[in-house]
Amino acid sequence: MELKNVTLEEAKDGIEHNRLYFLYLYGTNCSVCHALLPQVEDVLKDFPQITQEKLNVHEIPEAAGAFSVFTIPVLLLYVNGKESIREARFVNIESFRSSLKRIVTLLD
């Protein structure tokens, strides 16, 4: 499933109104961002209970400040409105998968 692009307001709303909310922050000309995205989407297929969206910080620069982003890509998972996972730049996909699994299992 491809992640849906959202605005900063939609992302903030998603964090507030979803028990589990994942946000992928990326940039237009970021080769690492574009290489990592399909891997992240593949992992997220196993977690349909997580609301999953993405936001382009080059198109919405104020998002970088709102989420304290200094490098991209950034993977954020919020649980009940609180940041629970933050991975940036070079992400170990298997470590990310096991972190998601642990959190989702604890909440079941």
Phi and psi restraints in degrees (range 20) as a CNS / XPLOR table:
assign (resid 1 and name C) (resid 2 and name N)
       (resid 2 and name CA) (resid 2 and name C) 1.0 -82.4 20.0 2
assign (resid 2 and name N) (resid 2 and name CA)
       (resid 2 and name C) (resid 3 and name N) 1.0 136.4 20.0 2
assign (resid 2 and name C) (resid 3 and name N)
       (resid 3 and name CA) (resid 3 and name C) 1.0 -68.3 20.0 2
assign (resid 3 and name N) (resid 3 and name CA)
       (resid 3 and name C) (resid 4 and name N) 1.0 142.3 20.0 2
assign (resid 3 and name C) (resid 4 and name N)
       (resid 4 and name CA) (resid 4 and name C) 1.0 -86.8 20.0 2
assign (resid 4 and name N) (resid 4 and name CA)
       (resid 4 and name C) (resid 5 and name N) 1.0 134.1 20.0 2
assign (resid 4 and name C) (resid 5 and name N)
       (resid 5 and name CA) (resid 5 and name C) 1.0 -72.3 20.0 2
assign (resid 5 and name N) (resid 5 and name CA)
       (resid 5 and name C) (resid 6 and name N) 1.0 137.6 20.0 2
assign (resid 5 and name C) (resid 6 and name N)
       (resid 6 and name CA) (resid 6 and name C) 1.0 -132.0 20.0 2
assign (resid 6 and name N) (resid 6 and name CA)
       (resid 6 and name C) (resid 7 and name N) 1.0 164.0 20.0 2
assign (resid 6 and name C) (resid 7 and name N)
       (resid 7 and name CA) (resid 7 and name C) 1.0 -86.5 20.0 2
assign (resid 7 and name N) (resid 7 and name CA)
       (resid 7 and name C) (resid 8 and name N) 1.0 171.8 20.0 2
assign (resid 7 and name C) (resid 8 and name N)
       (resid 8 and name CA) (resid 8 and name C) 1.0 -61.3 20.0 2
assign (resid 8 and name N) (resid 8 and name CA)
       (resid 8 and name C) (resid 9 and name N) 1.0 -41.6 20.0 2
assign (resid 8 and name C) (resid 9 and name N)
       (resid 9 and name CA) (resid 9 and name C) 1.0 -63.5 20.0 2
assign (resid 9 and name N) (resid 9 and name CA)
       (resid 9 and name C) (resid 10 and name N) 1.0 -42.9 20.0 2
assign (resid 9 and name C) (resid 10 and name N)
       (resid 10 and name CA) (resid 10 and name C) 1.0 -64.5 20.0 2
assign (resid 10 and name N) (resid 10 and name CA)
       (resid 10 and name C) (resid 11 and name N) 1.0 -38.0 20.0 2
assign (resid 10 and name C) (resid 11 and name N)
       (resid 11 and name CA) (resid 11 and name C) 1.0 -65.0 20.0 2
assign (resid 11 and name N) (resid 11 and name CA)
       (resid 11 and name C) (resid 12 and name N) 1.0 -45.4 20.0 2
assign (resid 11 and name C) (resid 12 and name N)
       (resid 12 and name CA) (resid 12 and name C) 1.0 -62.0 20.0 2
assign (resid 12 and name N) (resid 12 and name CA)
       (resid 12 and name C) (resid 13 and name N) 1.0 -40.1 20.0 2
assign (resid 12 and name C) (resid 13 and name N)
       (resid 13 and name CA) (resid 13 and name C) 1.0 -64.3 20.0 2
assign (resid 13 and name N) (resid 13 and name CA)
       (resid 13 and name C) (resid 14 and name N) 1.0 -41.4 20.0 2
assign (resid 13 and name C) (resid 14 and name N)
       (resid 14 and name CA) (resid 14 and name C) 1.0 -61.3 20.0 2
assign (resid 14 and name N) (resid 14 and name CA)
       (resid 14 and name C) (resid 15 and name N) 1.0 -41.9 20.0 2
assign (resid 14 and name C) (resid 15 and name N)
       (resid 15 and name CA) (resid 15 and name C) 1.0 -62.2 20.0 2
assign (resid 15 and name N) (resid 15 and name CA)
       (resid 15 and name C) (resid 16 and name N) 1.0 -43.0 20.0 2
assign (resid 15 and name C) (resid 16 and name N)
       (resid 16 and name CA) (resid 16 and name C) 1.0 -70.8 20.0 2
assign (resid 16 and name N) (resid 16 and name CA)
       (resid 16 and name C) (resid 17 and name N) 1.0 -35.3 20.0 2
assign (resid 16 and name C) (resid 17 and name N)
       (resid 17 and name CA) (resid 17 and name C) 1.0 -106.7 20.0 2
assign (resid 17 and name N) (resid 17 and name CA)
       (resid 17 and name C) (resid 18 and name N) 1.0 3.6 20.0 2
assign (resid 17 and name C) (resid 18 and name N)
       (resid 18 and name CA) (resid 18 and name C) 1.0 -121.8 20.0 2
assign (resid 18 and name N) (resid 18 and name CA)
       (resid 18 and name C) (resid 19 and name N) 1.0 137.7 20.0 2
assign (resid 18 and name C) (resid 19 and name N)
       (resid 19 and name CA) (resid 19 and name C) 1.0 -62.4 20.0 2
assign (resid 19 and name N) (resid 19 and name CA)
       (resid 19 and name C) (resid 20 and name N) 1.0 -44.0 20.0 2
assign (resid 19 and name C) (resid 20 and name N)
       (resid 20 and name CA) (resid 20 and name C) 1.0 -123.7 20.0 2
assign (resid 20 and name N) (resid 20 and name CA)
       (resid 20 and name C) (resid 21 and name N) 1.0 120.9 20.0 2
assign (resid 20 and name C) (resid 21 and name N)
       (resid 21 and name CA) (resid 21 and name C) 1.0 -135.8 20.0 2
assign (resid 21 and name N) (resid 21 and name CA)
       (resid 21 and name C) (resid 22 and name N) 1.0 124.3 20.0 2
assign (resid 21 and name C) (resid 22 and name N)
       (resid 22 and name CA) (resid 22 and name C) 1.0 -111.0 20.0 2
assign (resid 22 and name N) (resid 22 and name CA)
       (resid 22 and name C) (resid 23 and name N) 1.0 134.7 20.0 2
assign (resid 22 and name C) (resid 23 and name N)
       (resid 23 and name CA) (resid 23 and name C) 1.0 -130.7 20.0 2
assign (resid 23 and name N) (resid 23 and name CA)
       (resid 23 and name C) (resid 24 and name N) 1.0 128.0 20.0 2
assign (resid 23 and name C) (resid 24 and name N)
       (resid 24 and name CA) (resid 24 and name C) 1.0 -104.9 20.0 2
assign (resid 24 and name N) (resid 24 and name CA)
       (resid 24 and name C) (resid 25 and name N) 1.0 114.8 20.0 2
assign (resid 24 and name C) (resid 25 and name N)
       (resid 25 and name CA) (resid 25 and name C) 1.0 -98.5 20.0 2
assign (resid 25 and name N) (resid 25 and name CA)
       (resid 25 and name C) (resid 26 and name N) 1.0 127.4 20.0 2
assign (resid 25 and name C) (resid 26 and name N)
       (resid 26 and name CA) (resid 26 and name C) 1.0 -144.5 20.0 2
assign (resid 26 and name N) (resid 26 and name CA)
       (resid 26 and name C) (resid 27 and name N) 1.0 175.4 20.0 2
assign (resid 26 and name C) (resid 27 and name N)
       (resid 27 and name CA) (resid 27 and name C) 1.0 -126.3 20.0 2
assign (resid 27 and name N) (resid 27 and name CA)
       (resid 27 and name C) (resid 28 and name N) 1.0 158.6 20.0 2
assign (resid 27 and name C) (resid 28 and name N)
       (resid 28 and name CA) (resid 28 and name C) 1.0 -59.0 20.0 2
assign (resid 28 and name N) (resid 28 and name CA)
       (resid 28 and name C) (resid 29 and name N) 1.0 -50.5 20.0 2
assign (resid 28 and name C) (resid 29 and name N)
       (resid 29 and name CA) (resid 29 and name C) 1.0 -106.9 20.0 2
assign (resid 29 and name N) (resid 29 and name CA)
       (resid 29 and name C) (resid 30 and name N) 1.0 29.8 20.0 2
assign (resid 29 and name C) (resid 30 and name N)
       (resid 30 and name CA) (resid 30 and name C) 1.0 -94.4 20.0 2
assign (resid 30 and name N) (resid 30 and name CA)
       (resid 30 and name C) (resid 31 and name N) 1.0 107.6 20.0 2
assign (resid 30 and name C) (resid 31 and name N)
       (resid 31 and name CA) (resid 31 and name C) 1.0 -65.9 20.0 2
assign (resid 31 and name N) (resid 31 and name CA)
       (resid 31 and name C) (resid 32 and name N) 1.0 -36.6 20.0 2
assign (resid 31 and name C) (resid 32 and name N)
       (resid 32 and name CA) (resid 32 and name C) 1.0 -63.3 20.0 2
assign (resid 32 and name N) (resid 32 and name CA)
       (resid 32 and name C) (resid 33 and name N) 1.0 -42.1 20.0 2
assign (resid 32 and name C) (resid 33 and name N)
       (resid 33 and name CA) (resid 33 and name C) 1.0 -58.0 20.0 2
assign (resid 33 and name N) (resid 33 and name CA)
       (resid 33 and name C) (resid 34 and name N) 1.0 -47.3 20.0 2
assign (resid 33 and name C) (resid 34 and name N)
       (resid 34 and name CA) (resid 34 and name C) 1.0 -72.4 20.0 2
assign (resid 34 and name N) (resid 34 and name CA)
       (resid 34 and name C) (resid 35 and name N) 1.0 -29.6 20.0 2
assign (resid 34 and name C) (resid 35 and name N)
       (resid 35 and name CA) (resid 35 and name C) 1.0 -74.7 20.0 2
assign (resid 35 and name N) (resid 35 and name CA)
       (resid 35 and name C) (resid 36 and name N) 1.0 -35.9 20.0 2
assign (resid 35 and name C) (resid 36 and name N)
       (resid 36 and name CA) (resid 36 and name C) 1.0 -78.8 20.0 2
assign (resid 36 and name N) (resid 36 and name CA)
       (resid 36 and name C) (resid 37 and name N) 1.0 -32.8 20.0 2
assign (resid 36 and name C) (resid 37 and name N)
       (resid 37 and name CA) (resid 37 and name C) 1.0 -51.7 20.0 2
assign (resid 37 and name N) (resid 37 and name CA)
       (resid 37 and name C) (resid 38 and name N) 1.0 -49.8 20.0 2
assign (resid 37 and name C) (resid 38 and name N)
       (resid 38 and name CA) (resid 38 and name C) 1.0 -61.6 20.0 2
assign (resid 38 and name N) (resid 38 and name CA)
       (resid 38 and name C) (resid 39 and name N) 1.0 -33.1 20.0 2
assign (resid 38 and name C) (resid 39 and name N)
       (resid 39 and name CA) (resid 39 and name C) 1.0 -67.7 20.0 2
assign (resid 39 and name N) (resid 39 and name CA)
       (resid 39 and name C) (resid 40 and name N) 1.0 -41.8 20.0 2
assign (resid 39 and name C) (resid 40 and name N)
       (resid 40 and name CA) (resid 40 and name C) 1.0 -64.6 20.0 2
assign (resid 40 and name N) (resid 40 and name CA)
       (resid 40 and name C) (resid 41 and name N) 1.0 -45.3 20.0 2
assign (resid 40 and name C) (resid 41 and name N)
       (resid 41 and name CA) (resid 41 and name C) 1.0 -61.1 20.0 2
assign (resid 41 and name N) (resid 41 and name CA)
       (resid 41 and name C) (resid 42 and name N) 1.0 -37.0 20.0 2
assign (resid 41 and name C) (resid 42 and name N)
       (resid 42 and name CA) (resid 42 and name C) 1.0 -63.7 20.0 2
assign (resid 42 and name N) (resid 42 and name CA)
       (resid 42 and name C) (resid 43 and name N) 1.0 -43.7 20.0 2
assign (resid 42 and name C) (resid 43 and name N)
       (resid 43 and name CA) (resid 43 and name C) 1.0 -63.1 20.0 2
assign (resid 43 and name N) (resid 43 and name CA)
       (resid 43 and name C) (resid 44 and name N) 1.0 -44.5 20.0 2
assign (resid 43 and name C) (resid 44 and name N)
       (resid 44 and name CA) (resid 44 and name C) 1.0 -66.5 20.0 2
assign (resid 44 and name N) (resid 44 and name CA)
       (resid 44 and name C) (resid 45 and name N) 1.0 -19.6 20.0 2
assign (resid 44 and name C) (resid 45 and name N)
       (resid 45 and name CA) (resid 45 and name C) 1.0 -57.1 20.0 2
assign (resid 45 and name N) (resid 45 and name CA)
       (resid 45 and name C) (resid 46 and name N) 1.0 -30.8 20.0 2
assign (resid 45 and name C) (resid 46 and name N)
       (resid 46 and name CA) (resid 46 and name C) 1.0 -79.6 20.0 2
assign (resid 46 and name N) (resid 46 and name CA)
       (resid 46 and name C) (resid 47 and name N) 1.0 -3.0 20.0 2
assign (resid 46 and name C) (resid 47 and name N)
       (resid 47 and name CA) (resid 47 and name C) 1.0 -129.9 20.0 2
assign (resid 47 and name N) (resid 47 and name CA)
       (resid 47 and name C) (resid 48 and name N) 1.0 67.2 20.0 2
assign (resid 47 and name C) (resid 48 and name N)
       (resid 48 and name CA) (resid 48 and name C) 1.0 -65.8 20.0 2
assign (resid 48 and name N) (resid 48 and name CA)
       (resid 48 and name C) (resid 49 and name N) 1.0 -17.1 20.0 2
assign (resid 48 and name C) (resid 49 and name N)
       (resid 49 and name CA) (resid 49 and name C) 1.0 -75.5 20.0 2
assign (resid 49 and name N) (resid 49 and name CA)
       (resid 49 and name C) (resid 50 and name N) 1.0 -8.6 20.0 2
assign (resid 49 and name C) (resid 50 and name N)
       (resid 50 and name CA) (resid 50 and name C) 1.0 -96.3 20.0 2
assign (resid 50 and name N) (resid 50 and name CA)
       (resid 50 and name C) (resid 51 and name N) 1.0 125.0 20.0 2
assign (resid 50 and name C) (resid 51 and name N)
       (resid 51 and name CA) (resid 51 and name C) 1.0 -69.5 20.0 2
assign (resid 51 and name N) (resid 51 and name CA)
       (resid 51 and name C) (resid 52 and name N) 1.0 130.1 20.0 2
assign (resid 51 and name C) (resid 52 and name N)
       (resid 52 and name CA) (resid 52 and name C) 1.0 -127.2 20.0 2
assign (resid 52 and name N) (resid 52 and name CA)
       (resid 52 and name C) (resid 53 and name N) 1.0 121.4 20.0 2
assign (resid 52 and name C) (resid 53 and name N)
       (resid 53 and name CA) (resid 53 and name C) 1.0 -143.7 20.0 2
assign (resid 53 and name N) (resid 53 and name CA)
       (resid 53 and name C) (resid 54 and name N) 1.0 169.7 20.0 2
assign (resid 53 and name C) (resid 54 and name N)
       (resid 54 and name CA) (resid 54 and name C) 1.0 -136.2 20.0 2
assign (resid 54 and name N) (resid 54 and name CA)
       (resid 54 and name C) (resid 55 and name N) 1.0 158.0 20.0 2
assign (resid 54 and name C) (resid 55 and name N)
       (resid 55 and name CA) (resid 55 and name C) 1.0 -143.1 20.0 2
assign (resid 55 and name N) (resid 55 and name CA)
       (resid 55 and name C) (resid 56 and name N) 1.0 131.5 20.0 2
assign (resid 55 and name C) (resid 56 and name N)
       (resid 56 and name CA) (resid 56 and name C) 1.0 -90.7 20.0 2
assign (resid 56 and name N) (resid 56 and name CA)
       (resid 56 and name C) (resid 57 and name N) 1.0 111.0 20.0 2
assign (resid 56 and name C) (resid 57 and name N)
       (resid 57 and name CA) (resid 57 and name C) 1.0 -74.0 20.0 2
assign (resid 57 and name N) (resid 57 and name CA)
       (resid 57 and name C) (resid 58 and name N) 1.0 -14.3 20.0 2
assign (resid 57 and name C) (resid 58 and name N)
       (resid 58 and name CA) (resid 58 and name C) 1.0 -77.6 20.0 2
assign (resid 58 and name N) (resid 58 and name CA)
       (resid 58 and name C) (resid 59 and name N) 1.0 -33.7 20.0 2
assign (resid 58 and name C) (resid 59 and name N)
       (resid 59 and name CA) (resid 59 and name C) 1.0 -81.6 20.0 2
assign (resid 59 and name N) (resid 59 and name CA)
       (resid 59 and name C) (resid 60 and name N) 1.0 -28.5 20.0 2
assign (resid 59 and name C) (resid 60 and name N)
       (resid 60 and name CA) (resid 60 and name C) 1.0 -128.7 20.0 2
assign (resid 60 and name N) (resid 60 and name CA)
       (resid 60 and name C) (resid 61 and name N) 1.0 75.7 20.0 2
assign (resid 60 and name C) (resid 61 and name N)
       (resid 61 and name CA) (resid 61 and name C) 1.0 -60.0 20.0 2
assign (resid 61 and name N) (resid 61 and name CA)
       (resid 61 and name C) (resid 62 and name N) 1.0 -28.7 20.0 2
assign (resid 61 and name C) (resid 62 and name N)
       (resid 62 and name CA) (resid 62 and name C) 1.0 -66.0 20.0 2
assign (resid 62 and name N) (resid 62 and name CA)
       (resid 62 and name C) (resid 63 and name N) 1.0 -17.4 20.0 2
assign (resid 62 and name C) (resid 63 and name N)
       (resid 63 and name CA) (resid 63 and name C) 1.0 -65.5 20.0 2
assign (resid 63 and name N) (resid 63 and name CA)
       (resid 63 and name C) (resid 64 and name N) 1.0 -32.9 20.0 2
assign (resid 63 and name C) (resid 64 and name N)
       (resid 64 and name CA) (resid 64 and name C) 1.0 -60.0 20.0 2
assign (resid 64 and name N) (resid 64 and name CA)
       (resid 64 and name C) (resid 65 and name N) 1.0 -43.7 20.0 2
assign (resid 64 and name C) (resid 65 and name N)
       (resid 65 and name CA) (resid 65 and name C) 1.0 -69.2 20.0 2
assign (resid 65 and name N) (resid 65 and name CA)
       (resid 65 and name C) (resid 66 and name N) 1.0 -41.7 20.0 2
assign (resid 65 and name C) (resid 66 and name N)
       (resid 66 and name CA) (resid 66 and name C) 1.0 -61.6 20.0 2
assign (resid 66 and name N) (resid 66 and name CA)
       (resid 66 and name C) (resid 67 and name N) 1.0 -33.2 20.0 2
assign (resid 66 and name C) (resid 67 and name N)
       (resid 67 and name CA) (resid 67 and name C) 1.0 -108.9 20.0 2
assign (resid 67 and name N) (resid 67 and name CA)
       (resid 67 and name C) (resid 68 and name N) 1.0 12.8 20.0 2
assign (resid 67 and name C) (resid 68 and name N)
       (resid 68 and name CA) (resid 68 and name C) 1.0 50.7 20.0 2
assign (resid 68 and name N) (resid 68 and name CA)
       (resid 68 and name C) (resid 69 and name N) 1.0 54.3 20.0 2
assign (resid 68 and name C) (resid 69 and name N)
       (resid 69 and name CA) (resid 69 and name C) 1.0 -101.6 20.0 2
assign (resid 69 and name N) (resid 69 and name CA)
       (resid 69 and name C) (resid 70 and name N) 1.0 124.9 20.0 2
assign (resid 69 and name C) (resid 70 and name N)
       (resid 70 and name CA) (resid 70 and name C) 1.0 -113.6 20.0 2
assign (resid 70 and name N) (resid 70 and name CA)
       (resid 70 and name C) (resid 71 and name N) 1.0 -14.8 20.0 2
assign (resid 70 and name C) (resid 71 and name N)
       (resid 71 and name CA) (resid 71 and name C) 1.0 -147.7 20.0 2
assign (resid 71 and name N) (resid 71 and name CA)
       (resid 71 and name C) (resid 72 and name N) 1.0 157.4 20.0 2
assign (resid 71 and name C) (resid 72 and name N)
       (resid 72 and name CA) (resid 72 and name C) 1.0 -127.5 20.0 2
assign (resid 72 and name N) (resid 72 and name CA)
       (resid 72 and name C) (resid 73 and name N) 1.0 157.5 20.0 2
assign (resid 72 and name C) (resid 73 and name N)
       (resid 73 and name CA) (resid 73 and name C) 1.0 -75.9 20.0 2
assign (resid 73 and name N) (resid 73 and name CA)
       (resid 73 and name C) (resid 74 and name N) 1.0 161.0 20.0 2
assign (resid 73 and name C) (resid 74 and name N)
       (resid 74 and name CA) (resid 74 and name C) 1.0 -129.6 20.0 2
assign (resid 74 and name N) (resid 74 and name CA)
       (resid 74 and name C) (resid 75 and name N) 1.0 132.3 20.0 2
assign (resid 74 and name C) (resid 75 and name N)
       (resid 75 and name CA) (resid 75 and name C) 1.0 -107.7 20.0 2
assign (resid 75 and name N) (resid 75 and name CA)
       (resid 75 and name C) (resid 76 and name N) 1.0 123.4 20.0 2
assign (resid 75 and name C) (resid 76 and name N)
       (resid 76 and name CA) (resid 76 and name C) 1.0 -123.7 20.0 2
assign (resid 76 and name N) (resid 76 and name CA)
       (resid 76 and name C) (resid 77 and name N) 1.0 133.0 20.0 2
assign (resid 76 and name C) (resid 77 and name N)
       (resid 77 and name CA) (resid 77 and name C) 1.0 -121.8 20.0 2
assign (resid 77 and name N) (resid 77 and name CA)
       (resid 77 and name C) (resid 78 and name N) 1.0 128.0 20.0 2
assign (resid 77 and name C) (resid 78 and name N)
       (resid 78 and name CA) (resid 78 and name C) 1.0 -110.4 20.0 2
assign (resid 78 and name N) (resid 78 and name CA)
       (resid 78 and name C) (resid 79 and name N) 1.0 134.9 20.0 2
assign (resid 78 and name C) (resid 79 and name N)
       (resid 79 and name CA) (resid 79 and name C) 1.0 -118.5 20.0 2
assign (resid 79 and name N) (resid 79 and name CA)
       (resid 79 and name C) (resid 80 and name N) 1.0 118.2 20.0 2
assign (resid 79 and name C) (resid 80 and name N)
       (resid 80 and name CA) (resid 80 and name C) 1.0 49.8 20.0 2
assign (resid 80 and name N) (resid 80 and name CA)
       (resid 80 and name C) (resid 81 and name N) 1.0 43.3 20.0 2
assign (resid 80 and name C) (resid 81 and name N)
       (resid 81 and name CA) (resid 81 and name C) 1.0 83.0 20.0 2
assign (resid 81 and name N) (resid 81 and name CA)
       (resid 81 and name C) (resid 82 and name N) 1.0 -3.7 20.0 2
assign (resid 81 and name C) (resid 82 and name N)
       (resid 82 and name CA) (resid 82 and name C) 1.0 -108.8 20.0 2
assign (resid 82 and name N) (resid 82 and name CA)
       (resid 82 and name C) (resid 83 and name N) 1.0 135.6 20.0 2
assign (resid 82 and name C) (resid 83 and name N)
       (resid 83 and name CA) (resid 83 and name C) 1.0 -65.5 20.0 2
assign (resid 83 and name N) (resid 83 and name CA)
       (resid 83 and name C) (resid 84 and name N) 1.0 124.6 20.0 2
assign (resid 83 and name C) (resid 84 and name N)
       (resid 84 and name CA) (resid 84 and name C) 1.0 -115.2 20.0 2
assign (resid 84 and name N) (resid 84 and name CA)
       (resid 84 and name C) (resid 85 and name N) 1.0 -29.2 20.0 2
assign (resid 84 and name C) (resid 85 and name N)
       (resid 85 and name CA) (resid 85 and name C) 1.0 -133.8 20.0 2
assign (resid 85 and name N) (resid 85 and name CA)
       (resid 85 and name C) (resid 86 and name N) 1.0 135.1 20.0 2
assign (resid 85 and name C) (resid 86 and name N)
       (resid 86 and name CA) (resid 86 and name C) 1.0 -138.7 20.0 2
assign (resid 86 and name N) (resid 86 and name CA)
       (resid 86 and name C) (resid 87 and name N) 1.0 114.5 20.0 2
assign (resid 86 and name C) (resid 87 and name N)
       (resid 87 and name CA) (resid 87 and name C) 1.0 -122.0 20.0 2
assign (resid 87 and name N) (resid 87 and name CA)
       (resid 87 and name C) (resid 88 and name N) 1.0 140.4 20.0 2
assign (resid 87 and name C) (resid 88 and name N)
       (resid 88 and name CA) (resid 88 and name C) 1.0 -137.7 20.0 2
assign (resid 88 and name N) (resid 88 and name CA)
       (resid 88 and name C) (resid 89 and name N) 1.0 152.8 20.0 2
assign (resid 88 and name C) (resid 89 and name N)
       (resid 89 and name CA) (resid 89 and name C) 1.0 58.8 20.0 2
assign (resid 89 and name N) (resid 89 and name CA)
       (resid 89 and name C) (resid 90 and name N) 1.0 -94.6 20.0 2
assign (resid 89 and name C) (resid 90 and name N)
       (resid 90 and name CA) (resid 90 and name C) 1.0 -98.4 20.0 2
assign (resid 90 and name N) (resid 90 and name CA)
       (resid 90 and name C) (resid 91 and name N) 1.0 107.3 20.0 2
assign (resid 90 and name C) (resid 91 and name N)
       (resid 91 and name CA) (resid 91 and name C) 1.0 -105.5 20.0 2
assign (resid 91 and name N) (resid 91 and name CA)
       (resid 91 and name C) (resid 92 and name N) 1.0 132.7 20.0 2
assign (resid 91 and name C) (resid 92 and name N)
       (resid 92 and name CA) (resid 92 and name C) 1.0 -82.8 20.0 2
assign (resid 92 and name N) (resid 92 and name CA)
       (resid 92 and name C) (resid 93 and name N) 1.0 108.7 20.0 2
assign (resid 92 and name C) (resid 93 and name N)
       (resid 93 and name CA) (resid 93 and name C) 1.0 -61.9 20.0 2
assign (resid 93 and name N) (resid 93 and name CA)
       (resid 93 and name C) (resid 94 and name N) 1.0 -40.5 20.0 2
assign (resid 93 and name C) (resid 94 and name N)
       (resid 94 and name CA) (resid 94 and name C) 1.0 -67.7 20.0 2
assign (resid 94 and name N) (resid 94 and name CA)
       (resid 94 and name C) (resid 95 and name N) 1.0 -36.3 20.0 2
assign (resid 94 and name C) (resid 95 and name N)
       (resid 95 and name CA) (resid 95 and name C) 1.0 -65.9 20.0 2
assign (resid 95 and name N) (resid 95 and name CA)
       (resid 95 and name C) (resid 96 and name N) 1.0 -41.4 20.0 2
assign (resid 95 and name C) (resid 96 and name N)
       (resid 96 and name CA) (resid 96 and name C) 1.0 -61.7 20.0 2
assign (resid 96 and name N) (resid 96 and name CA)
       (resid 96 and name C) (resid 97 and name N) 1.0 -44.8 20.0 2
assign (resid 96 and name C) (resid 97 and name N)
       (resid 97 and name CA) (resid 97 and name C) 1.0 -59.3 20.0 2
assign (resid 97 and name N) (resid 97 and name CA)
       (resid 97 and name C) (resid 98 and name N) 1.0 -46.1 20.0 2
assign (resid 97 and name C) (resid 98 and name N)
       (resid 98 and name CA) (resid 98 and name C) 1.0 -69.5 20.0 2
assign (resid 98 and name N) (resid 98 and name CA)
       (resid 98 and name C) (resid 99 and name N) 1.0 -32.6 20.0 2
assign (resid 98 and name C) (resid 99 and name N)
       (resid 99 and name CA) (resid 99 and name C) 1.0 -64.6 20.0 2
assign (resid 99 and name N) (resid 99 and name CA)
       (resid 99 and name C) (resid 100 and name N) 1.0 -44.3 20.0 2
assign (resid 99 and name C) (resid 100 and name N)
       (resid 100 and name CA) (resid 100 and name C) 1.0 -61.4 20.0 2
assign (resid 100 and name N) (resid 100 and name CA)
       (resid 100 and name C) (resid 101 and name N) 1.0 -45.6 20.0 2
assign (resid 100 and name C) (resid 101 and name N)
       (resid 101 and name CA) (resid 101 and name C) 1.0 -59.9 20.0 2
assign (resid 101 and name N) (resid 101 and name CA)
       (resid 101 and name C) (resid 102 and name N) 1.0 -43.3 20.0 2
assign (resid 101 and name C) (resid 102 and name N)
       (resid 102 and name CA) (resid 102 and name C) 1.0 -60.8 20.0 2
assign (resid 102 and name N) (resid 102 and name CA)
       (resid 102 and name C) (resid 103 and name N) 1.0 -48.0 20.0 2
assign (resid 102 and name C) (resid 103 and name N)
       (resid 103 and name CA) (resid 103 and name C) 1.0 -63.8 20.0 2
assign (resid 103 and name N) (resid 103 and name CA)
       (resid 103 and name C) (resid 104 and name N) 1.0 -46.8 20.0 2
assign (resid 103 and name C) (resid 104 and name N)
       (resid 104 and name CA) (resid 104 and name C) 1.0 -64.1 20.0 2
assign (resid 104 and name N) (resid 104 and name CA)
       (resid 104 and name C) (resid 105 and name N) 1.0 -39.1 20.0 2
assign (resid 104 and name C) (resid 105 and name N)
       (resid 105 and name CA) (resid 105 and name C) 1.0 -64.0 20.0 2
assign (resid 105 and name N) (resid 105 and name CA)
       (resid 105 and name C) (resid 106 and name N) 1.0 -41.7 20.0 2
assign (resid 105 and name C) (resid 106 and name N)
       (resid 106 and name CA) (resid 106 and name C) 1.0 -63.5 20.0 2
assign (resid 106 and name N) (resid 106 and name CA)
       (resid 106 and name C) (resid 107 and name N) 1.0 -31.7 20.0 2
assign (resid 106 and name C) (resid 107 and name N)
       (resid 107 and name CA) (resid 107 and name C) 1.0 -85.3 20.0 2
assign (resid 107 and name N) (resid 107 and name CA)
       (resid 107 and name C) (resid 108 and name N) 1.0 -15.5 20.0 2
